[in-house]
């Protein structure tokens, strides 16, 4: 079933979404895209995402949703690395990122048409329905990263057509447990679809829901109003959104009927136990947290009851998933002892890193993969995370990789060395903090360094605070001891991110 899609006042019947998807698939084939190729999207939350998801399912094309906050240089790397054969985007975003347009690649513009781009709606209306071969569907090709800060494209391998029905049935069971998406539900998502989790929520909702409300942006009171007005049963929210809703005046919070809501999915950033308790007290036992990644998919689920009984837990493995906690020698750690988290989630097709097969092999051990997370299982099999993958920072549900920011800082003449890491933030979970060792004779000013960084990296990657030190602490191997730098900030926290 294809859902009805509502975008504020815009309404499209499900049959129209299916028809637009067939035309887009046909148009992409006419542009030369074939099974396994990549379509890039530079879009805010927009109904055109429904066209793309449906078309890529039909034509077996991967879609790469680009973060429109990126600088042209950041976009240029992903567009070149992915080998995108076409680009669809909002006209103003495309115009701002013109320097990143791949040479010779067709560009389709939504809500206007910059020079050298085609108007998407005019072009789509002229396209024939897809008439190509029946092929295994493809989906999102998300870009993620590791300790190097260099993004890697995650490509899922196709499921053979004779095994597709069984795999899709297993996936429906999984998304019911972790996202609350079931046939006939009414779903709401306002988080950016260029992130993997809300993108997956939207894709699954389009396949199963009665109605999908795709909001262009998050607004705390408007979210409550949308839930009440459209009798939403499943919503995707992140902890930062929880914080902003909880700050609404009591009279505003009581104004909206939320009784239709049966499931709130949250992933990507751990939620402070006190925030989660407050949300459960308000919304009822519908708040759910999952642990997973772009590579592995969803691995654990923590229900409201789990979160209240075991504050800070990431939950237990969902059906079929397995977790191993291994020490440095590859031995299983006993309950309560922290080690590297390895997981296996057979509900998802296997994956590789685009153009980086060696990086994919490096994270696997006996069929289990790790992203470097450190954690432990308790005696009842609940997962607790002690640290995030390598030094990754999760701020407001957004993955930020300090190595990239450190590289940008080190390019500034006033900086001799630096370390960037996450520190607690009441609203965003974590915020970026930098410790800088000035170059000899230099006397850098924090505001000036931040201003210089804004010309090199996206604004949300610029540290919120900078301190200066004469020397950075180092481990015996010579690497900067970030754990020692972080410790003072995270003491007394219920869950260390």
C-alpha positions in Angstrom: 0.0 0.0 0.0 1.2 3.5 -0.9 0.3 6.1 1.7 -1.5 9.3 1.3 1.1 12.1 1.8 0.4 15.4 3.4 2.8 18.3 3.4 1.2 21.0 5.5 -1.7 22.0 3.1 -0.6 19.8 0.2 -2.4 16.5 -0.3 -1.7 13.8 -2.8 -3.6 10.6 -3.1 -1.6 7.4 -2.9 -2.2 6.5 -6.5 -0.6 9.8 -7.5 2.6 9.0 -5.6 2.8 5.7 -7.3 2.2 7.3 -10.7 4.8 10.0 -10.1 7.3 7.3 -9.0 6.8 5.4 -12.2 7.3 8.5 -14.3 10.4 9.5 -12.4 11.8 5.9 -12.8 11.1 6.2 -16.5 12.6 9.6 -16.8 15.8 8.5 -15.0 16.1 5.6 -17.4 15.8 8.0 -20.2 18.6 10.1 -18.7 20.8 6.9 -18.8 20.5 5.7 -15.2 20.5 1.9 -14.8 20.2 -0.6 -12.0 22.8 0.1 -9.3 23.4 3.7 -10.3 23.1 6.6 -7.9 20.6 9.5 -7.8 21.6 12.5 -5.6 19.0 14.6 -3.8 19.6 18.1 -2.3 16.2 18.6 -0.8 14.6 19.9 2.3 11.8 17.7 3.6 9.5 17.7 0.5 7.0 15.4 -1.2 9.5 15.0 -4.0 11.3 12.6 -1.6 8.3 10.3 -2.1 8.8 10.4 -5.8 12.5 9.5 -5.3 11.9 6.6 -2.9 9.2 5.1 -5.1 11.3 5.5 -8.3 14.4 4.0 -6.9 12.4 1.0 -5.6 11.1 0.5 -9.1 14.3 1.0 -11.1 16.8 -0.4 -8.7 18.6 2.9 -8.2 20.3 4.1 -5.0 19.4 7.6 -3.8 21.9 9.6 -1.9 20.2 12.3 0.2 22.6 15.2 0.7 22.8 17.4 3.8 21.9 20.8 2.5 23.8 22.5 5.3 27.1 21.2 3.8 29.5 23.6 2.1 30.0 23.2 -1.7 33.3 21.5 -1.0 31.7 19.0 1.3 28.9 18.3 -1.3 31.5 18.1 -4.1 33.3 15.2 -2.3 30.1 13.1 -1.9 28.8 13.8 -5.4 32.1 12.8 -6.9 32.7 9.8 -4.6 29.1 8.4 -5.1 29.3 8.7 -8.8 25.8 10.3 -8.9 24.4 10.2 -12.4 21.7 12.8 -11.8 20.9 15.5 -9.1 17.5 16.6 -7.9 17.3 19.6 -5.5 15.5 22.7 -4.4 16.4 25.6 -6.7 17.9 27.8 -4.1 20.0 25.0 -2.6 21.2 24.0 -6.0 22.1 27.6 -6.8 24.1 28.0 -3.6 25.9 24.8 -4.3 26.6 25.4 -8.0 30.3 24.9 -7.6 29.6 21.3 -6.5 27.4 20.3 -9.6 29.0 17.3 -11.2 30.1 18.2 -14.8 27.9 16.7 -17.4 25.3 15.4 -14.9 21.7 16.4 -15.4 20.3 18.7 -12.7 16.5 18.9 -12.0 15.3 21.8 -9.9 12.3 21.9 -7.6 10.5 25.3 -7.0 12.3 27.1 -9.8 15.1 26.4 -12.2 18.6 28.0 -11.9 20.5 28.4 -15.2 21.6 25.0 -16.6 19.0 23.1 -14.6 15.6 21.7 -15.7 12.4 22.5 -13.9 11.5 19.2 -12.2 7.7 19.3 -12.5 7.8 20.3 -16.2 10.3 17.6 -16.9 8.5 15.0 -14.9 5.1 15.6 -16.7 6.7 14.7 -20.0 8.3 11.4 -18.8 6.9 8.0 -19.8 6.2 5.3 -17.2 9.2 3.0 -16.4 9.3 0.1 -18.9 12.6 -1.4 -17.9 13.2 -4.9 -16.5 12.0 -6.1 -13.1 15.0 -5.6 -10.8 15.7 -5.8 -7.1 14.7 -2.5 -5.4 17.4 -0.2 -3.9 17.1 2.4 -1.3 19.1 5.1 0.5 22.9 5.3 0.1 23.8 7.1 3.3 27.2 8.6 4.0 28.8 8.0 7.3 32.3 8.2 8.7 34.9 6.8 11.1 37.9 8.0 12.9 39.4 9.6 9.8 36.4 11.9 9.3 36.4 10.9 5.6 32.8 10.1 4.6 32.0 6.6 3.4 29.0 5.7 1.3 27.0 2.7 2.7 25.6 0.6 -0.1 23.3 -2.3 0.7 23.6 -5.3 -1.6 20.5 -6.2 -3.6 18.2 -8.9 -2.4 17.5 -11.5 -5.2 13.9 -11.3 -6.4 13.2 -14.9 -5.3 14.1 -14.0 -1.7 12.6 -10.5 -1.7 9.1 -11.3 -0.3 10.6 -13.1 2.7 13.1 -10.3 3.4 10.4 -7.7 3.2 8.1 -9.6 5.6 11.0 -9.8 8.1 11.6 -6.1 7.7 8.0 -5.3 8.4 8.2 -7.1 11.7 11.3 -5.2 12.6 10.0 -1.7 11.8 6.8 -2.5 13.7 9.0 -3.2 16.8 11.4 -0.3 16.4 9.5 2.5 14.5 5.9 1.7 15.2 5.1 1.5 11.4 2.3 -1.0 10.8 -0.2 -1.3 8.0 -2.8 1.5 8.2 -0.9 3.7 10.7 -0.8 7.5 10.4 2.8 8.7 10.6 4.6 12.0 11.3 8.2 12.9 10.6 9.8 16.4 10.7 13.4 15.5 11.2 15.5 16.0 8.0 15.3 13.0 5.6 18.9 13.3 4.7 19.6 11.5 8.0 19.3 7.8 7.8 16.8 7.1 10.6 14.1 9.6 9.7 14.7 8.7 6.1 14.1 5.0 6.9 11.0 6.0 8.9 9.6 7.9 6.0 10.3 5.2 3.4 8.7 2.5 5.6 5.7 4.7 6.3 5.2 5.4 2.6 5.0 1.7 2.0 2.6 0.8 4.8 0.9 3.8 6.4 -2.6 5.2 5.6 -1.2 8.7 5.9 2.3 10.3 6.1 2.7 13.8 7.4 6.0 15.1 6.2 6.6 18.3 8.0 9.2 20.7 6.4 10.7 21.5 9.8 10.2 20.8 13.5 8.2 23.2 15.6 7.4 22.1 19.1 3.8 23.4 19.4 3.0 22.7 15.7 4.1 19.1 16.2 1.5 18.7 19.0 -1.1 20.3 16.8 -0.3 18.0 13.9 -0.6 14.9 16.1 -4.0 16.0 17.3 -5.3 17.3 14.0 -4.4 14.2 11.9 -4.8 11.6 14.7 -1.2 10.5 14.2 -0.4 7.1 15.6 3.4 6.8 15.0 5.9 9.7 15.1 9.6 10.0 14.7 11.2 12.4 17.3 14.7 12.9 18.7 15.7 13.9 22.2 16.3 17.6 21.2 12.7 17.7 20.1 11.6 16.2 23.4 13.5 19.0 25.3 11.9 21.7 23.2 8.4 20.3 23.7 8.9 19.9 27.4 9.8 23.6 27.6 6.3 24.6 26.3 4.1 26.3 28.8 1.8 23.8 30.6 -1.3 25.4 29.2 0.0 24.9 25.6 0.9 21.3 26.3 -2.6 20.6 27.7 -4.3 22.2 24.7 -3.7 19.3 22.3 -5.2 15.8 22.4 -2.4 13.2 21.9 -4.5 10.2 22.7 -4.1 8.8 19.2 -0.4 8.4 19.6 0.6 4.8 20.1 4.4 4.8 19.3 7.2 7.4 19.3 10.4 6.2 17.7 13.8 7.8 18.6 17.3 6.9 17.5 20.5 8.4 16.5 21.2 10.1 19.9 20.8 8.7 23.4 18.2 10.4 25.5 18.9 11.6 29.0 16.9 9.5 31.5 15.3 12.5 33.1 14.1 13.8 29.8 12.7 10.3 28.9 10.9 10.0 32.2 9.3 13.4 31.7 8.2 12.4 28.2 6.7 9.1 29.3 4.8 10.9 32.1 3.4 13.3 29.5 2.9 11.1 26.4 2.3 7.8 28.2 4.3 4.5 27.7 4.8 5.2 23.9 8.4 6.5 24.0 10.8 4.0 22.4 14.6 4.2 21.8 16.6 2.1 19.4 20.3 1.5 18.9 21.7 1.0 15.4 23.6 2.6 12.6 23.5 3.3 8.9 25.5 0.2 8.4 23.8 -2.3 10.7 20.3 -1.0 10.7 18.3 -1.2 14.0 19.8 -3.6 16.5 18.1 -3.0 19.9 14.9 -1.5 21.2 14.1 -0.1 24.6 10.5 0.3 25.5 9.2 2.8 27.9 9.1 0.1 30.6 12.7 -0.8 29.9 13.8 2.9 30.1 12.1 3.3 33.5 13.4 0.1 34.9 16.9 0.5 33.6 17.8 4.1 33.0 20.4 4.7 30.3 19.9 1.4 28.6 19.8 1.1 24.8 17.5 -1.9 25.1 17.7 -5.5 24.1 18.3 -7.0 20.7 15.3 -7.0 18.4 14.2 -10.3 17.0 17.0 -11.9 15.0 19.7 -9.5 16.0 22.8 -10.5 18.0 25.3 -8.6 20.1 28.7 -9.6 21.2 31.0 -7.6 23.6 34.6 -8.4 22.9 37.8 -7.5 24.6 41.0 -6.4 22.8 41.9 -10.1 22.2 38.6 -10.9 20.7 37.3 -12.8 23.8 33.7 -12.5 24.9 33.3 -10.1 27.9 31.1 -11.3 30.8 28.0 -9.3 31.8 28.8 -5.9 33.2 32.3 -5.7 31.6 32.7 -3.2 28.9 34.3 -4.0 25.6 33.8 -3.3 21.8 30.3 -3.8 20.6 29.9 -6.2 17.7 26.5 -6.8 16.1 24.7 -8.8 13.5 21.4 -7.9 12.1 20.2 -10.4 9.4 17.0 -8.5 8.8 18.9 -6.1 6.6 20.7 -7.0 3.4 24.5 -6.9 3.8 26.4 -3.7 2.9 29.7 -2.5 1.7 31.4 0.9 1.7 31.3 2.4 -1.7 34.8 2.2 -3.2 36.2 1.1 0.2 35.9 -2.7 0.4 39.0 -2.9 2.7 37.3 -0.6 5.2 34.3 -2.8 5.2 36.4 -6.0 5.8 38.2 -4.2 8.6 35.2 -3.9 10.9 34.0 -7.5 10.7 34.8 -10.4 12.9 33.1 -13.8 12.5 30.1 -12.3 10.7 29.7 -9.5 13.3 30.5 -5.8 12.6 31.6 -3.0 14.9 31.7 0.7 14.5 34.0 1.1 17.5 31.3 1.6 20.1 32.2 0.6 23.7 29.5 -0.9 25.9 28.4 -3.8 28.0 25.5 -6.2 28.4 23.9 -6.7 31.8 22.9 -10.1 33.1 19.5 -9.8 31.4 20.9 -8.9 28.0 20.3 -5.2 28.0 22.9 -3.1 26.2 24.5 -0.1 27.9 26.8 2.2 25.8 29.9 3.8 27.5 31.2 5.7 24.6 30.3 6.5 21.0 31.9 5.2 17.9 35.5 6.4 18.1 35.2 10.1 19.0 32.0 10.8 17.1 29.8 13.5 18.6 26.0 13.2 18.4 24.4 16.6 18.7 20.7 16.9 18.4 20.6 13.5 16.6 23.3 14.6 14.1 26.5 12.7 13.7 29.5 15.0 13.7 33.1 13.7 13.2 35.7 15.7 15.2 38.6 14.7 12.9 37.2 16.7 10.1 36.9 19.8 12.3 40.4 19.2 13.7 41.7 19.1 10.2 40.1 22.5 9.5 41.4 24.0 12.7 44.9 22.7 12.0 44.8 24.5 8.6 44.7 27.9 10.5 48.1 29.4 11.1 47.3 30.3 14.8 46.7 26.6 15.7 49.6 24.2 16.5 47.4 21.3 17.7 43.9 20.7 18.8 41.3 18.2 20.0 37.5 18.4 19.4 35.0 16.4 21.4 31.5 16.4 22.7 30.5 17.8 26.1 27.0 17.6 27.8 24.3 20.0 26.5 20.9 20.1 28.1 19.1 20.7 24.8 21.2 18.9 22.1 22.6 16.0 24.2 26.1 17.0 23.3 27.8 20.1 21.9 31.1 20.5 20.2 34.0 21.8 22.3 37.6 22.4 21.1 40.8 22.6 23.1 43.5 24.4 21.1 47.2 24.6 21.6 48.3 27.9 19.9 51.2 28.1 17.5 54.3 29.7 19.0 53.9 33.4 19.2 50.2 33.3 18.4 47.4 34.6 20.5 44.3 33.3 18.8 40.8 34.5 19.8 38.0 31.9 20.0 35.5 34.1 18.0 38.0 34.6 15.2 38.8 30.9 14.9 35.1 30.1 14.7 34.6 32.8 12.0 37.5 31.3 10.0 36.0 27.8 10.3 32.6 28.9 9.0 34.2 29.4 5.6 35.6 25.9 5.6 32.9 23.6 7.1 29.2 23.6 7.7 28.0 25.9 10.5 26.7 23.1 12.7 30.3 21.6 12.8 31.8 24.8 14.3 32.6 24.3 18.0 30.3 26.0 20.4 33.2 26.7 22.7 37.0 26.9 22.5 39.5 26.8 25.3 43.3 27.2 25.0 46.1 25.2 26.6 49.9 25.3 26.6 50.0 21.5 25.9 47.5 18.8 25.1 47.7 15.5 27.2 48.8 12.5 25.3 48.6 8.7 25.7 51.8 6.6 25.7 51.4 6.0 22.0 51.6 9.7 21.3 47.9 10.2 20.5 46.0 13.0 22.2 44.2 11.6 25.2 40.7 12.8 24.5 39.2 10.6 27.1 41.2 12.5 29.8 40.0 15.8 28.3 36.4 14.7 28.3 36.3 13.1 31.8 35.9 16.4 33.7 32.8 17.3 31.6 31.0 13.9 31.9 31.5 13.2 35.6 28.1 12.6 37.3 26.2 12.1 34.0 23.7 9.2 34.0 24.9 8.1 30.6 28.1 9.0 29.0 27.7 9.7 25.3 
